[in-house]
């Protein structure tokens, strides 16, 4: 089974794994104290993800380079996007007017993705994790893992 990992880049990193039928398998947030800790963790995270075929990440810079180098070494296809890309496809224009609103609506949609996927419900959902869920959802649509947005997730 091919899997896809959505990543919201940073020292506070959101992660979301998508699997069969484009459903969310798990999601989490990790905080790294330094780029060195991030580099070591990326190696371990990718080791723990079976059959990873796609890595979709929002952002870039030195943190993106760390993920890209390890993904390239493993021959994992990398898609690198900006927040506007997935927001444009998944959120209404009125929900993107400013950063705080976009984060709120992203959290709402991420909770619907969790419910649709049958993944465990969160006690708290950090914005980096919510965004990783939506980055992964965008990626699942982009690579064809998910043919279309399910009814309950459509705008």
C-alpha positions in Angstrom: 0.0 0.0 0.0 1.4 3.4 -1.0 1.4 6.1 1.6 1.7 9.9 1.6 3.1 12.1 4.4 2.0 15.7 4.7 4.4 17.9 6.6 4.0 21.5 7.9 7.7 22.4 8.1 9.4 24.0 11.1 11.0 23.2 14.4 7.3 22.7 15.5 6.4 20.2 12.8 2.9 18.9 11.9 2.8 15.4 10.4 -0.1 13.6 8.8 0.0 10.1 7.1 -2.5 9.1 4.4 -2.9 5.5 3.3 -5.4 3.3 1.5 -8.3 5.1 -0.3 -6.7 8.5 0.6 -7.7 8.3 4.3 -5.9 9.8 7.2 -4.1 7.1 9.1 -2.4 9.2 11.9 -1.5 12.7 12.7 0.8 14.3 15.2 3.0 17.3 16.1 6.7 17.2 17.0 8.8 19.9 18.4 12.5 19.9 17.7 14.9 22.1 19.6 17.4 22.5 16.7 18.0 21.8 13.1 20.3 18.9 14.2 17.5 17.3 16.2 15.2 17.8 13.2 17.7 16.1 10.9 18.0 13.1 13.2 14.3 12.9 13.6 13.5 13.0 9.9 15.6 9.9 9.4 13.7 8.1 12.1 10.3 9.4 11.0 10.8 8.2 7.5 12.1 4.8 8.7 8.8 4.4 10.6 6.5 5.1 7.7 5.9 1.9 5.6 5.7 2.2 1.8 6.1 6.0 1.7 5.8 7.1 -1.9 5.0 10.8 -1.5 6.2 13.5 0.8 4.2 16.8 0.5 5.6 19.7 2.5 4.5 23.3 3.0 7.3 25.7 3.2 11.0 25.5 2.4 14.3 26.9 3.4 16.8 24.9 5.4 14.1 22.8 7.1 12.7 21.8 3.8 16.2 20.9 2.5 16.6 18.4 5.4 13.4 16.6 4.5 14.1 16.8 0.7 17.6 15.3 1.1 16.4 12.3 3.1 13.4 11.8 0.8 15.6 12.0 -2.3 18.0 9.5 -0.8 15.1 7.1 -0.4 13.6 7.9 -3.8 10.4 9.3 -2.4 8.6 11.8 -4.6 8.5 15.3 -3.0 5.9 17.9 -3.6 6.7 21.3 -2.1 3.9 23.8 -1.9 3.0 27.1 -0.2 0.0 27.5 2.1 -2.0 29.4 -0.6 -2.0 26.3 -2.8 -3.9 24.0 -0.5 -6.0 26.8 1.0 -7.2 27.9 -2.4 -8.5 24.3 -3.1 -9.8 23.4 0.3 -11.0 26.7 1.9 -13.5 29.4 0.8 -11.9 32.8 -0.1 -13.7 34.3 3.0 -11.9 31.7 5.2 -8.5 32.8 3.9 -8.8 36.6 4.6 -6.2 36.6 7.3 -3.9 34.2 9.1 -5.9 33.6 12.3 -9.1 33.0 10.3 -7.3 30.6 8.0 -5.9 28.6 10.9 -9.3 28.4 12.6 -11.1 27.2 9.4 -8.2 24.8 8.7 -8.7 23.3 12.2 -12.4 22.9 11.6 -11.8 21.1 8.3 -9.0 19.0 9.7 -11.4 17.7 12.4 -13.9 16.7 9.6 -11.1 14.9 7.8 -10.3 13.0 11.1 -13.9 12.0 11.5 -14.3 11.0 7.9 -11.2 8.9 8.1 -12.1 7.2 11.3 -8.9 8.3 12.9 -8.8 8.8 16.7 -10.3 12.1 17.7 -7.9 14.6 19.2 -8.1 16.1 22.7 -6.4 19.2 21.3 -5.4 19.9 17.7 -2.4 22.2 17.2 -2.5 24.4 14.1 0.7 22.9 12.7 -1.0 19.4 12.9 -4.3 20.7 11.4 -2.4 22.2 8.5 -0.4 19.0 8.0 -3.7 17.1 7.7 -4.8 19.6 5.0 -1.4 19.6 3.2 -1.7 15.8 3.1 -5.3 15.9 1.9 -4.3 18.3 -0.9 -1.4 15.9 -1.7 -3.7 12.9 -1.7 -5.9 14.7 -4.3 -2.9 15.9 -6.3 -1.3 12.4 -6.7 -4.6 10.6 -7.2 -4.5 8.7 -3.9 -7.9 10.3 -3.4 -9.9 10.8 -6.6 -12.1 13.6 -5.3 -13.0 15.3 -2.0 -15.5 13.1 -0.2 -19.0 14.6 0.2 -18.7 15.6 3.8 -15.4 17.5 3.1 -16.6 19.4 0.0 -16.9 23.2 0.0 
